[in-house]
Amino acid sequence: MAEVRAKKHLGQHFLTDKGIALRIVEALEPTNRFSQVLEVGPGMGILTEHLIRDERFVVHTVDIDEESIAFLSRQYPELEERLLHADFLRMDLATLFVGPLAIIGNFPYNISSQILFKVLENRNQVVEVVGMFQKEVAERCTAQPGTKEYGILSVFLQAYYRVNYLFTVKAGSFNPPPKVLSGVIRLERNEVQVLPCNESLFWKVVKAGFNQRRKTLRNALSMLLPKDKMGESPLFDLRAERLSVADFVVLTNIIDTNRK
């Protein structure tokens, strides 16, 4: 059976190490009360093969690559209508899936941040994510305050998910090999349904703070609140990378109160 050609414009690097594939699938934690699993970018189905063997999961796959879809429909005819030819970033998950959903995949590196923001948009439905990313992105997701990797993605993900770095994967485990190392992470939805602040403003505060990360927040956030209204909180005298999620919530509430 003809193989699927990896396409550079789709950022495809097909995982070939079946042992790594099994470790990724085994990282799913169905104790989080989900049975629906959506695999994004299945390629030639190295994860799919393990997923469909697990009777706990109702497996759906989505790929933008028509060649991959054709290959998988021949390889796994049991998937039938659960094999979706679509762009994950444009999917309406709430319409397609009823109830909790887990997402898994060896994600294309060129859209990895977009995938994570899509997860955040659907955070009340997506209860878990296990995925392979470029190592640099995986480390950004799990970074802690005070580190150079800590940034916008770190704060947003850690506000709503427990984020764990699981393991590193070398380039030789892929065809074609990427020029970077890869990292597998797991996101598990935490107990926070709504942050104790104006969430829309929270997102603006975090983005503004990190977009000028070399400045103190007193300067970086002056577009959201004039300096003379900021008050005496020492948080304003720090750079964004020093603040935890809880600190950003406090800062958001101060700005929200003082701008009225």
Secondary structure, 3 states (H helix, E strand, C coil): CCCCCCCHHHCCCEECCHHHHHHHHHCCCHHHCCCEEEEECCCCCHHHHHHCCCCCCEEEEEECCHHHHHHHHHHCHHHHHHEEECCHHHCCHHHHCCCCEEEEEECCHHHHHHHHHHHHHCCCCEEEEEEEEEHHHHHHHHCCCCCCCCCHHHHHHHHHEEEEEEEEECHHHEECCCCCCEEEEEEEECCCCCCCCCHHHHHHHHHHHHHCCCCCHHHHCCCCCCHHHCCCCHHHHCCHHHCCHHHHHHHHHHHHHHCC
